[in-house]
């Protein structure tokens, strides 16, 4: 299932939820990352400050992936919607 993340707060909630769903403590994830338990707690509460490399490593360790959506599919769908017919058109 996809989870759109649009803010650092949402990212932190998602990371914490993902870690817990994998049955990992902050300490266990920290050992896997090579950082302290305090650093994992900090990342989960201040995820807007984590570097992209560390974020990608965390996602990889938790079996998650990062996808960027440029919104093209939504724009295309809106553009392809049939416009109402003008008066006299079928």
N, CA, C and O atoms as a CHARMM CRD file, in Angstrom:
* protein
*
  360
    1    1 UNK  N      0.83900  -1.17100   0.00000 PROA 1      0.00000
    2    1 UNK  CA     0.00000   0.00000   0.00000 PROA 1      0.00000
    3    1 UNK  C      0.88500   1.23500   0.00000 PROA 1      0.00000
    4    1 UNK  O      1.94000   1.25200   0.63400 PROA 1      0.00000
    5    2 UNK  N      0.45100   2.26600  -0.71300 PROA 2      0.00000
    6    2 UNK  CA     1.19600   3.51300  -0.78600 PROA 2      0.00000
    7    2 UNK  C      0.70400   4.47300   0.28400 PROA 2      0.00000
    8    2 UNK  O     -0.48700   4.52300   0.59200 PROA 2      0.00000
    9    3 UNK  N      1.62900   5.22700   0.84100 PROA 3      0.00000
   10    3 UNK  CA     1.31400   6.23000   1.85000 PROA 3      0.00000
   11    3 UNK  C      1.89900   7.56500   1.41500 PROA 3      0.00000
   12    3 UNK  O      3.10500   7.77900   1.53400 PROA 3      0.00000
   13    4 UNK  N      1.06000   8.46500   0.91200 PROA 4      0.00000
   14    4 UNK  CA     1.60900   9.76200   0.51400 PROA 4      0.00000
   15    4 UNK  C      2.08200  10.54800   1.73000 PROA 4      0.00000
   16    4 UNK  O      1.33900  10.72300   2.69600 PROA 4      0.00000
   17    5 UNK  N      3.29800  11.00800   1.67600 PROA 5      0.00000
   18    5 UNK  CA     3.88100  11.78200   2.77200 PROA 5      0.00000
   19    5 UNK  C      4.09400  13.19700   2.25000 PROA 5      0.00000
   20    5 UNK  O      4.80100  13.41100   1.26500 PROA 5      0.00000
   21    6 UNK  N      3.47500  14.15500   2.92400 PROA 6      0.00000
   22    6 UNK  CA     3.54000  15.53200   2.45100 PROA 6      0.00000
   23    6 UNK  C      4.14200  16.49100   3.47000 PROA 6      0.00000
   24    6 UNK  O      4.18300  17.69800   3.23300 PROA 6      0.00000
   25    7 UNK  N      4.61000  15.96900   4.59800 PROA 7      0.00000
   26    7 UNK  CA     5.23400  16.83000   5.59500 PROA 7      0.00000
   27    7 UNK  C      6.24400  16.02200   6.40500 PROA 7      0.00000
   28    7 UNK  O      6.14900  14.79700   6.46700 PROA 7      0.00000
   29    8 UNK  N      7.20800  16.69700   7.02500 PROA 8      0.00000
   30    8 UNK  CA     8.17400  15.99500   7.87700 PROA 8      0.00000
   31    8 UNK  C      7.48600  15.25600   9.02800 PROA 8      0.00000
   32    8 UNK  O      7.92300  14.17400   9.41900 PROA 8      0.00000
   33    9 UNK  N      6.42800  15.82800   9.56100 PROA 9      0.00000
   34    9 UNK  CA     5.71300  15.17500  10.65900 PROA 9      0.00000
   35    9 UNK  C      5.11600  13.83900  10.20400 PROA 9      0.00000
   36    9 UNK  O      5.19400  12.84000  10.91900 PROA 9      0.00000
   37   10 UNK  N      4.52200  13.83400   9.01000 PROA 10     0.00000
   38   10 UNK  CA     3.96700  12.59600   8.46600 PROA 10     0.00000
   39   10 UNK  C      5.06900  11.56700   8.23100 PROA 10     0.00000
   40   10 UNK  O      4.87300  10.37600   8.47300 PROA 10     0.00000
   41   11 UNK  N      6.21600  12.02200   7.76400 PROA 11     0.00000
   42   11 UNK  CA     7.33800  11.11300   7.52700 PROA 11     0.00000
   43   11 UNK  C      7.77500  10.45900   8.82500 PROA 11     0.00000
   44   11 UNK  O      8.00200   9.25000   8.85900 PROA 11     0.00000
   45   12 UNK  N      7.89700  11.23000   9.88900 PROA 12     0.00000
   46   12 UNK  CA     8.29000  10.67400  11.18400 PROA 12     0.00000
   47   12 UNK  C      7.30200   9.64400  11.68700 PROA 12     0.00000
   48   12 UNK  O      7.69500   8.58800  12.18200 PROA 12     0.00000
   49   13 UNK  N      6.01400   9.94800  11.56200 PROA 13     0.00000
   50   13 UNK  CA     4.96600   9.00200  11.98200 PROA 13     0.00000
   51   13 UNK  C      5.06300   7.72100  11.16000 PROA 13     0.00000
   52   13 UNK  O      4.94200   6.62000  11.69700 PROA 13     0.00000
   53   14 UNK  N      5.28100   7.87300   9.85600 PROA 14     0.00000
   54   14 UNK  CA     5.39100   6.71200   8.98400 PROA 14     0.00000
   55   14 UNK  C      6.61000   5.86700   9.34500 PROA 14     0.00000
   56   14 UNK  O      6.51300   4.64200   9.42100 PROA 14     0.00000
   57   15 UNK  N      7.75200   6.50800   9.56900 PROA 15     0.00000
   58   15 UNK  CA     8.96400   5.75600   9.92200 PROA 15     0.00000
   59   15 UNK  C      8.78500   4.99900  11.23000 PROA 15     0.00000
   60   15 UNK  O      9.16700   3.83300  11.32800 PROA 15     0.00000
   61   16 UNK  N      8.21200   5.64500  12.22500 PROA 16     0.00000
   62   16 UNK  CA     7.98500   4.99500  13.51900 PROA 16     0.00000
   63   16 UNK  C      7.03300   3.80700  13.35900 PROA 16     0.00000
   64   16 UNK  O      7.28000   2.72700  13.89800 PROA 16     0.00000
   65   17 UNK  N      5.94900   4.01600  12.61800 PROA 17     0.00000
   66   17 UNK  CA     4.97600   2.94500  12.39300 PROA 17     0.00000
   67   17 UNK  C      5.60800   1.77900  11.63900 PROA 17     0.00000
   68   17 UNK  O      5.37500   0.61800  11.97300 PROA 17     0.00000
   69   18 UNK  N      6.40200   2.09000  10.63100 PROA 18     0.00000
   70   18 UNK  CA     7.06900   1.05100   9.85200 PROA 18     0.00000
   71   18 UNK  C      8.03700   0.26100  10.71600 PROA 18     0.00000
   72   18 UNK  O      8.08300  -0.96700  10.63900 PROA 18     0.00000
   73   19 UNK  N      8.81700   0.96500  11.54400 PROA 19     0.00000
   74   19 UNK  CA     9.76500   0.28200  12.44000 PROA 19     0.00000
   75   19 UNK  C      9.03400  -0.65600  13.37600 PROA 19     0.00000
   76   19 UNK  O      9.43900  -1.80400  13.55800 PROA 19     0.00000
   77   20 UNK  N      7.94400  -0.16300  13.97700 PROA 20     0.00000
   78   20 UNK  CA     7.19300  -0.99200  14.92100 PROA 20     0.00000
   79   20 UNK  C      6.54200  -2.17900  14.22900 PROA 20     0.00000
   80   20 UNK  O      6.47600  -3.27000  14.79500 PROA 20     0.00000
   81   21 UNK  N      6.05700  -1.97200  12.99800 PROA 21     0.00000
   82   21 UNK  CA     5.42700  -3.08900  12.27700 PROA 21     0.00000
   83   21 UNK  C      6.43200  -4.17600  11.94000 PROA 21     0.00000
   84   21 UNK  O      6.05300  -5.32600  11.71800 PROA 21     0.00000
   85   22 UNK  N      7.70900  -3.82100  11.90000 PROA 22     0.00000
   86   22 UNK  CA     8.77600  -4.79700  11.65700 PROA 22     0.00000
   87   22 UNK  C      9.27000  -5.42800  12.95900 PROA 22     0.00000
   88   22 UNK  O     10.17100  -6.26600  12.95200 PROA 22     0.00000
   89   23 UNK  N      8.66300  -5.01300  14.07900 PROA 23     0.00000
   90   23 UNK  CA     9.01700  -5.58100  15.37600 PROA 23     0.00000
   91   23 UNK  C     10.36100  -5.11300  15.89500 PROA 23     0.00000
   92   23 UNK  O     11.00800  -5.81800  16.66900 PROA 23     0.00000
   93   24 UNK  N     10.78600  -3.93300  15.47700 PROA 24     0.00000
   94   24 UNK  CA    12.09500  -3.41900  15.89300 PROA 24     0.00000
   95   24 UNK  C     11.94700  -2.31200  16.92800 PROA 24     0.00000
   96   24 UNK  O     11.02700  -1.49700  16.85800 PROA 24     0.00000
   97   25 UNK  N     12.85700  -2.29700  17.88000 PROA 25     0.00000
   98   25 UNK  CA    12.93700  -1.18200  18.81300 PROA 25     0.00000
   99   25 UNK  C     13.81500  -0.10800  18.17600 PROA 25     0.00000
  100   25 UNK  O     14.49100  -0.35100  17.17600 PROA 25     0.00000
  101   26 UNK  N     13.79100   1.07200  18.76700 PROA 26     0.00000
  102   26 UNK  CA    14.68100   2.12700  18.28400 PROA 26     0.00000
  103   26 UNK  C     16.13900   1.69700  18.42700 PROA 26     0.00000
  104   26 UNK  O     16.96600   2.00500  17.56900 PROA 26     0.00000
  105   27 UNK  N     16.45100   0.99300  19.49800 PROA 27     0.00000
  106   27 UNK  CA    17.81300   0.51200  19.71700 PROA 27     0.00000
  107   27 UNK  C     18.24700  -0.48000  18.65600 PROA 27     0.00000
  108   27 UNK  O     19.37300  -0.41700  18.16300 PROA 27     0.00000
  109   28 UNK  N     17.35600  -1.39800  18.30200 PROA 28     0.00000
  110   28 UNK  CA    17.69200  -2.40100  17.28700 PROA 28     0.00000
  111   28 UNK  C     17.90500  -1.75000  15.92400 PROA 28     0.00000
  112   28 UNK  O     18.84700  -2.09400  15.21000 PROA 28     0.00000
  113   29 UNK  N     17.03300  -0.81100  15.56200 PROA 29     0.00000
  114   29 UNK  CA    17.21400  -0.11600  14.29000 PROA 29     0.00000
  115   29 UNK  C     18.49600   0.71300  14.32300 PROA 29     0.00000
  116   29 UNK  O     19.21600   0.80000  13.32800 PROA 29     0.00000
  117   30 UNK  N     18.76800   1.31400  15.46400 PROA 30     0.00000
  118   30 UNK  CA    19.99800   2.08400  15.61100 PROA 30     0.00000
  119   30 UNK  C     21.22800   1.23400  15.37400 PROA 30     0.00000
  120   30 UNK  O     22.16000   1.67200  14.69900 PROA 30     0.00000
  121   31 UNK  N     21.24900   0.03100  15.91200 PROA 31     0.00000
  122   31 UNK  CA    22.38900  -0.87300  15.70000 PROA 31     0.00000
  123   31 UNK  C     22.54000  -1.21300  14.22300 PROA 31     0.00000
  124   31 UNK  O     23.65300  -1.27000  13.69900 PROA 31     0.00000
  125   32 UNK  N     21.41200  -1.43800  13.55800 PROA 32     0.00000
  126   32 UNK  CA    21.45300  -1.75100  12.12700 PROA 32     0.00000
  127   32 UNK  C     21.99700  -0.56800  11.32300 PROA 32     0.00000
  128   32 UNK  O     22.68900  -0.75400  10.32100 PROA 32     0.00000
  129   33 UNK  N     21.68100   0.63800  11.76500 PROA 33     0.00000
  130   33 UNK  CA    22.13000   1.85100  11.07900 PROA 33     0.00000
  131   33 UNK  C     23.52200   2.28300  11.49300 PROA 33     0.00000
  132   33 UNK  O     24.18600   3.03700  10.78200 PROA 33     0.00000
  133   34 UNK  N     23.96200   1.80000  12.65300 PROA 34     0.00000
  134   34 UNK  CA    25.24300   2.23600  13.19300 PROA 34     0.00000
  135   34 UNK  C     25.13500   3.57400  13.91100 PROA 34     0.00000
  136   34 UNK  O     26.08800   4.35200  13.94700 PROA 34     0.00000
  137   35 UNK  N     23.94400   3.83300  14.49000 PROA 35     0.00000
  138   35 UNK  CA    23.72500   5.07100  15.24300 PROA 35     0.00000
  139   35 UNK  C     23.11400   4.72000  16.59500 PROA 35     0.00000
  140   35 UNK  O     22.74300   3.57400  16.84700 PROA 35     0.00000
  141   36 UNK  N     23.01800   5.71700  17.44900 PROA 36     0.00000
  142   36 UNK  CA    22.46900   5.48800  18.78400 PROA 36     0.00000
  143   36 UNK  C     20.94100   5.43200  18.77300 PROA 36     0.00000
  144   36 UNK  O     20.28400   5.86700  17.82700 PROA 36     0.00000
  145   37 UNK  N     20.40700   4.88300  19.85400 PROA 37     0.00000
  146   37 UNK  CA    18.96000   4.87700  20.05100 PROA 37     0.00000
  147   37 UNK  C     18.43100   6.30400  20.03500 PROA 37     0.00000
  148   37 UNK  O     17.37100   6.57800  19.47300 PROA 37     0.00000
  149   38 UNK  N     19.17700   7.21000  20.65700 PROA 38     0.00000
  150   38 UNK  CA    18.76300   8.61000  20.70500 PROA 38     0.00000
  151   38 UNK  C     18.65900   9.20600  19.29800 PROA 38     0.00000
  152   38 UNK  O     17.76800  10.01100  19.02700 PROA 38     0.00000
  153   39 UNK  N     19.57000   8.81100  18.40700 PROA 39     0.00000
  154   39 UNK  CA    19.52100   9.32700  17.02900 PROA 39     0.00000
  155   39 UNK  C     18.27000   8.83300  16.31700 PROA 39     0.00000
  156   39 UNK  O     17.64000   9.59800  15.58700 PROA 39     0.00000
  157   40 UNK  N     17.89700   7.57000  16.51200 PROA 40     0.00000
  158   40 UNK  CA    16.68300   7.03700  15.88500 PROA 40     0.00000
  159   40 UNK  C     15.46600   7.78500  16.42100 PROA 40     0.00000
  160   40 UNK  O     14.57400   8.14800  15.65400 PROA 40     0.00000
  161   41 UNK  N     15.42700   8.01500  17.72100 PROA 41     0.00000
  162   41 UNK  CA    14.31400   8.77200  18.30900 PROA 41     0.00000
  163   41 UNK  C     14.26100  10.17200  17.71900 PROA 41     0.00000
  164   41 UNK  O     13.18400  10.67800  17.40300 PROA 41     0.00000
  165   42 UNK  N     15.42200  10.79800  17.57000 PROA 42     0.00000
  166   42 UNK  CA    15.48000  12.13500  16.99800 PROA 42     0.00000
  167   42 UNK  C     14.96000  12.13700  15.55900 PROA 42     0.00000
  168   42 UNK  O     14.19300  13.02100  15.17600 PROA 42     0.00000
  169   43 UNK  N     15.37400  11.15500  14.77100 PROA 43     0.00000
  170   43 UNK  CA    14.93100  11.04900  13.37500 PROA 43     0.00000
  171   43 UNK  C     13.41200  10.90200  13.31800 PROA 43     0.00000
  172   43 UNK  O     12.75900  11.53300  12.48700 PROA 43     0.00000
  173   44 UNK  N     12.85200  10.08000  14.19000 PROA 44     0.00000
  174   44 UNK  CA    11.40700   9.86400  14.17200 PROA 44     0.00000
  175   44 UNK  C     10.62800  11.11200  14.58500 PROA 44     0.00000
  176   44 UNK  O      9.49000  11.30100  14.15700 PROA 44     0.00000
  177   45 UNK  N     11.22700  11.95100  15.40200 PROA 45     0.00000
  178   45 UNK  CA    10.52500  13.14300  15.87300 PROA 45     0.00000
  179   45 UNK  C     10.89500  14.40400  15.10400 PROA 45     0.00000
  180   45 UNK  O     10.16300  15.39200  15.15200 PROA 45     0.00000
  181   46 UNK  N     12.01200  14.38300  14.40100 PROA 46     0.00000
  182   46 UNK  CA    12.48800  15.54300  13.64000 PROA 46     0.00000
  183   46 UNK  C     12.93400  15.08500  12.25700 PROA 46     0.00000
  184   46 UNK  O     14.03800  15.41100  11.81900 PROA 46     0.00000
  185   47 UNK  N     12.09700  14.34400  11.58200 PROA 47     0.00000
  186   47 UNK  CA    12.51000  13.70600  10.33000 PROA 47     0.00000
  187   47 UNK  C     12.80700  14.70700   9.21800 PROA 47     0.00000
  188   47 UNK  O     13.43300  14.34500   8.22200 PROA 47     0.00000
  189   48 UNK  N     12.37700  15.94400   9.36600 PROA 48     0.00000
  190   48 UNK  CA    12.69500  16.95300   8.36800 PROA 48     0.00000
  191   48 UNK  C     14.16000  17.32600   8.34500 PROA 48     0.00000
  192   48 UNK  O     14.62400  17.96800   7.40300 PROA 48     0.00000
  193   49 UNK  N     14.89400  16.93000   9.37000 PROA 49     0.00000
  194   49 UNK  CA    16.31500  17.27800   9.43900 PROA 49     0.00000
  195   49 UNK  C     17.23100  16.12400   9.03700 PROA 49     0.00000
  196   49 UNK  O     18.44800  16.30000   8.98200 PROA 49     0.00000
  197   50 UNK  N     16.67700  14.96300   8.75800 PROA 50     0.00000
  198   50 UNK  CA    17.50200  13.81200   8.39700 PROA 50     0.00000
  199   50 UNK  C     17.96600  13.95400   6.94600 PROA 50     0.00000
  200   50 UNK  O     17.21500  14.40900   6.08400 PROA 50     0.00000
  201   51 UNK  N     19.20000  13.56200   6.69600 PROA 51     0.00000
  202   51 UNK  CA    19.73800  13.62200   5.33900 PROA 51     0.00000
  203   51 UNK  C     19.11200  12.56100   4.44900 PROA 51     0.00000
  204   51 UNK  O     18.62600  11.53400   4.92400 PROA 51     0.00000
  205   52 UNK  N     19.13300  12.82400   3.16500 PROA 52     0.00000
  206   52 UNK  CA    18.51200  11.88000   2.22200 PROA 52     0.00000
  207   52 UNK  C     19.20800  10.52900   2.24300 PROA 52     0.00000
  208   52 UNK  O     18.54800   9.49900   2.10500 PROA 52     0.00000
  209   53 UNK  N     20.51800  10.50700   2.41000 PROA 53     0.00000
  210   53 UNK  CA    21.23800   9.23100   2.45800 PROA 53     0.00000
  211   53 UNK  C     20.81300   8.37600   3.63300 PROA 53     0.00000
  212   53 UNK  O     20.58800   7.17400   3.49300 PROA 53     0.00000
  213   54 UNK  N     20.70300   9.00700   4.80100 PROA 54     0.00000
  214   54 UNK  CA    20.28400   8.26400   5.98700 PROA 54     0.00000
  215   54 UNK  C     18.82000   7.83200   5.85700 PROA 54     0.00000
  216   54 UNK  O     18.46300   6.72200   6.25300 PROA 54     0.00000
  217   55 UNK  N     17.98500   8.69400   5.31100 PROA 55     0.00000
  218   55 UNK  CA    16.58300   8.33100   5.10900 PROA 55     0.00000
  219   55 UNK  C     16.46200   7.12500   4.18300 PROA 55     0.00000
  220   55 UNK  O     15.70900   6.19400   4.47000 PROA 55     0.00000
  221   56 UNK  N     17.19400   7.13800   3.08200 PROA 56     0.00000
  222   56 UNK  CA    17.14500   6.01000   2.14500 PROA 56     0.00000
  223   56 UNK  C     17.65600   4.72900   2.79500 PROA 56     0.00000
  224   56 UNK  O     17.12200   3.65100   2.53500 PROA 56     0.00000
  225   57 UNK  N     18.67600   4.83200   3.63200 PROA 57     0.00000
  226   57 UNK  CA    19.20700   3.65200   4.32600 PROA 57     0.00000
  227   57 UNK  C     18.15900   3.09200   5.29500 PROA 57     0.00000
  228   57 UNK  O     17.97300   1.87900   5.38100 PROA 57     0.00000
  229   58 UNK  N     17.48400   3.97800   6.01700 PROA 58     0.00000
  230   58 UNK  CA    16.43700   3.53800   6.94800 PROA 58     0.00000
  231   58 UNK  C     15.32600   2.82900   6.18400 PROA 58     0.00000
  232   58 UNK  O     14.89800   1.74100   6.56900 PROA 58     0.00000
  233   59 UNK  N     14.86300   3.44200   5.10700 PROA 59     0.00000
  234   59 UNK  CA    13.79600   2.82900   4.31300 PROA 59     0.00000
  235   59 UNK  C     14.22500   1.47100   3.77800 PROA 59     0.00000
  236   59 UNK  O     13.44100   0.52200   3.78600 PROA 59     0.00000
  237   60 UNK  N     15.46000   1.37600   3.31700 PROA 60     0.00000
  238   60 UNK  CA    15.96700   0.09500   2.81300 PROA 60     0.00000
  239   60 UNK  C     15.97100  -0.96400   3.91500 PROA 60     0.00000
  240   60 UNK  O     15.51600  -2.08800   3.70200 PROA 60     0.00000
  241   61 UNK  N     16.48000  -0.60700   5.08100 PROA 61     0.00000
  242   61 UNK  CA    16.53500  -1.56000   6.18600 PROA 61     0.00000
  243   61 UNK  C     15.14700  -2.00500   6.62800 PROA 61     0.00000
  244   61 UNK  O     14.96800  -3.12700   7.10300 PROA 61     0.00000
  245   62 UNK  N     14.16900  -1.12200   6.47000 PROA 62     0.00000
  246   62 UNK  CA    12.79700  -1.46100   6.86500 PROA 62     0.00000
  247   62 UNK  C     12.00200  -2.08200   5.72900 PROA 62     0.00000
  248   62 UNK  O     10.82000  -2.38700   5.88900 PROA 62     0.00000
  249   63 UNK  N     12.64700  -2.27100   4.57700 PROA 63     0.00000
  250   63 UNK  CA    11.98100  -2.91100   3.44300 PROA 63     0.00000
  251   63 UNK  C     10.99300  -2.00500   2.73800 PROA 63     0.00000
  252   63 UNK  O     10.05400  -2.48700   2.10400 PROA 63     0.00000
  253   64 UNK  N     11.18800  -0.70700   2.83800 PROA 64     0.00000
  254   64 UNK  CA    10.30300   0.25200   2.18100 PROA 64     0.00000
  255   64 UNK  C     11.05100   0.92100   1.03400 PROA 64     0.00000
  256   64 UNK  O     12.27400   0.81800   0.93700 PROA 64     0.00000
  257   65 UNK  N     10.31800   1.59800   0.17800 PROA 65     0.00000
  258   65 UNK  CA    10.89600   2.26000  -0.98400 PROA 65     0.00000
  259   65 UNK  C     10.40000   3.69200  -1.07000 PROA 65     0.00000
  260   65 UNK  O      9.31500   4.01700  -0.58800 PROA 65     0.00000
  261   66 UNK  N     11.18600   4.52200  -1.67500 PROA 66     0.00000
  262   66 UNK  CA    10.81700   5.91600  -1.88700 PROA 66     0.00000
  263   66 UNK  C     10.47600   6.10600  -3.35400 PROA 66     0.00000
  264   66 UNK  O     11.28500   5.79400  -4.22800 PROA 66     0.00000
  265   67 UNK  N      9.28600   6.61400  -3.62700 PROA 67     0.00000
  266   67 UNK  CA     8.85700   6.92300  -4.98000 PROA 67     0.00000
  267   67 UNK  C      8.52100   8.40800  -5.03500 PROA 67     0.00000
  268   67 UNK  O      7.87300   8.94100  -4.13400 PROA 67     0.00000
  269   68 UNK  N      8.95600   9.05400  -6.07600 PROA 68     0.00000
  270   68 UNK  CA     8.62000  10.45700  -6.26600 PROA 68     0.00000
  271   68 UNK  C      7.55200  10.54100  -7.34500 PROA 68     0.00000
  272   68 UNK  O      7.67500   9.91900  -8.40000 PROA 68     0.00000
  273   69 UNK  N      6.52700  11.29500  -7.08200 PROA 69     0.00000
  274   69 UNK  CA     5.41800  11.44200  -8.01200 PROA 69     0.00000
  275   69 UNK  C      5.39100  12.88300  -8.49800 PROA 69     0.00000
  276   69 UNK  O      5.19700  13.80700  -7.70800 PROA 69     0.00000
  277   70 UNK  N      5.58400  13.07200  -9.78400 PROA 70     0.00000
  278   70 UNK  CA     5.58700  14.43100 -10.32100 PROA 70     0.00000
  279   70 UNK  C      4.19000  14.93600 -10.63300 PROA 70     0.00000
  280   70 UNK  O      4.02600  16.05200 -11.12600 PROA 70     0.00000
  281   71 UNK  N      3.18700  14.12500 -10.35200 PROA 71     0.00000
  282   71 UNK  CA     1.79900  14.53400 -10.57200 PROA 71     0.00000
  283   71 UNK  C      1.35100  14.39300 -12.01400 PROA 71     0.00000
  284   71 UNK  O      0.22400  14.76500 -12.33800 PROA 71     0.00000
  285   72 UNK  N      2.19600  13.86800 -12.89100 PROA 72     0.00000
  286   72 UNK  CA     1.85300  13.76400 -14.31000 PROA 72     0.00000
  287   72 UNK  C      0.62100  12.90200 -14.54300 PROA 72     0.00000
  288   72 UNK  O     -0.23000  13.25100 -15.36100 PROA 72     0.00000
  289   73 UNK  N      0.51400  11.79400 -13.84400 PROA 73     0.00000
  290   73 UNK  CA    -0.63700  10.90500 -14.04500 PROA 73     0.00000
  291   73 UNK  C     -1.93900  11.62800 -13.71000 PROA 73     0.00000
  292   73 UNK  O     -2.93300  11.48900 -14.42300 PROA 73     0.00000
  293   74 UNK  N     -1.93000  12.39000 -12.63900 PROA 74     0.00000
  294   74 UNK  CA    -3.13500  13.12800 -12.25600 PROA 74     0.00000
  295   74 UNK  C     -3.45700  14.20400 -13.29200 PROA 74     0.00000
  296   74 UNK  O     -4.61400  14.37800 -13.67300 PROA 74     0.00000
  297   75 UNK  N     -2.43000  14.92300 -13.74400 PROA 75     0.00000
  298   75 UNK  CA    -2.65600  15.95000 -14.77000 PROA 75     0.00000
  299   75 UNK  C     -3.17700  15.32700 -16.05100 PROA 75     0.00000
  300   75 UNK  O     -4.08700  15.86600 -16.68000 PROA 75     0.00000
  301   76 UNK  N     -2.60000  14.18300 -16.44500 PROA 76     0.00000
  302   76 UNK  CA    -3.05800  13.51300 -17.66200 PROA 76     0.00000
  303   76 UNK  C     -4.50500  13.06700 -17.53800 PROA 76     0.00000
  304   76 UNK  O     -5.28700  13.21600 -18.47600 PROA 76     0.00000
  305   77 UNK  N     -4.85900  12.52500 -16.39200 PROA 77     0.00000
  306   77 UNK  CA    -6.23200  12.06800 -16.18500 PROA 77     0.00000
  307   77 UNK  C     -7.20600  13.23700 -16.26700 PROA 77     0.00000
  308   77 UNK  O     -8.28000  13.12000 -16.85700 PROA 77     0.00000
  309   78 UNK  N     -6.83000  14.34700 -15.68000 PROA 78     0.00000
  310   78 UNK  CA    -7.70100  15.52500 -15.73800 PROA 78     0.00000
  311   78 UNK  C     -7.80200  16.06400 -17.16200 PROA 78     0.00000
  312   78 UNK  O     -8.87600  16.48200 -17.59400 PROA 78     0.00000
  313   79 UNK  N     -6.70100  16.05600 -17.88000 PROA 79     0.00000
  314   79 UNK  CA    -6.69500  16.56900 -19.25100 PROA 79     0.00000
  315   79 UNK  C     -7.50800  15.68400 -20.18200 PROA 79     0.00000
  316   79 UNK  O     -8.10300  16.17400 -21.14200 PROA 79     0.00000
  317   80 UNK  N     -7.53800  14.38400 -19.90600 PROA 80     0.00000
  318   80 UNK  CA    -8.24000  13.44000 -20.77300 PROA 80     0.00000
  319   80 UNK  C     -9.72000  13.29900 -20.46000 PROA 80     0.00000
  320   80 UNK  O    -10.45600  12.62800 -21.18400 PROA 80     0.00000
  321   81 UNK  N    -10.15300  13.93500 -19.37800 PROA 81     0.00000
  322   81 UNK  CA   -11.57900  13.88900 -19.07100 PROA 81     0.00000
  323   81 UNK  C    -12.33300  14.60400 -20.16400 PROA 81     0.00000
  324   81 UNK  O    -11.91100  15.65500 -20.64800 PROA 81     0.00000
  325   82 UNK  N    -13.43400  14.03500 -20.54200 PROA 82     0.00000
  326   82 UNK  CA   -14.21100  14.62700 -21.61700 PROA 82     0.00000
  327   82 UNK  C    -14.82700  15.92800 -21.15100 PROA 82     0.00000
  328   82 UNK  O    -15.47000  15.99300 -20.10300 PROA 82     0.00000
  329   83 UNK  N    -14.62200  16.95200 -21.94000 PROA 83     0.00000
  330   83 UNK  CA   -15.21400  18.25000 -21.66100 PROA 83     0.00000
  331   83 UNK  C    -16.70000  18.19700 -22.03400 PROA 83     0.00000
  332   83 UNK  O    -17.07400  17.48500 -22.96700 PROA 83     0.00000
  333   84 UNK  N    -17.53300  18.92500 -21.33400 PROA 84     0.00000
  334   84 UNK  CA   -18.95600  18.95300 -21.69900 PROA 84     0.00000
  335   84 UNK  C    -19.11700  19.43200 -23.14200 PROA 84     0.00000
  336   84 UNK  O    -18.41400  20.34000 -23.58600 PROA 84     0.00000
  337   85 UNK  N    -20.02400  18.82900 -23.84800 PROA 85     0.00000
  338   85 UNK  CA   -20.27000  19.18900 -25.24500 PROA 85     0.00000
  339   85 UNK  C    -20.87000  20.58400 -25.32000 PROA 85     0.00000
  340   85 UNK  O    -21.69200  20.97400 -24.49100 PROA 85     0.00000
  341   86 UNK  N    -20.44300  21.31400 -26.32000 PROA 86     0.00000
  342   86 UNK  CA   -21.00500  22.64000 -26.54900 PROA 86     0.00000
  343   86 UNK  C    -22.43500  22.46900 -27.06700 PROA 86     0.00000
  344   86 UNK  O    -22.80200  21.40900 -27.57400 PROA 86     0.00000
  345   87 UNK  N    -23.20900  23.49600 -26.93500 PROA 87     0.00000
  346   87 UNK  CA   -24.60900  23.44300 -27.37600 PROA 87     0.00000
  347   87 UNK  C    -24.66400  22.99400 -28.84100 PROA 87     0.00000
  348   87 UNK  O    -23.97300  23.54600 -29.69700 PROA 87     0.00000
  349   88 UNK  N    -25.47500  22.01000 -29.10700 PROA 88     0.00000
  350   88 UNK  CA   -25.65400  21.52200 -30.46300 PROA 88     0.00000
  351   88 UNK  C    -24.69400  20.39400 -30.84500 PROA 88     0.00000
  352   88 UNK  O    -24.84800  19.80600 -31.91500 PROA 88     0.00000
  353   89 UNK  N    -23.69600  20.07300 -29.99200 PROA 89     0.00000
  354   89 UNK  CA   -22.76300  18.97800 -30.29800 PROA 89     0.00000
  355   89 UNK  C    -23.26000  17.68000 -29.66100 PROA 89     0.00000
  356   89 UNK  O    -23.97100  17.68300 -28.65600 PROA 89     0.00000
  357   90 UNK  N    -22.86700  16.59900 -30.27100 PROA 90     0.00000
  358   90 UNK  CA   -23.20900  15.26400 -29.71500 PROA 90     0.00000
  359   90 UNK  C    -21.99800  14.63700 -29.18100 PROA 90     0.00000
  360   90 UNK  O    -22.05600  13.51900 -28.67000 PROA 90     0.00000
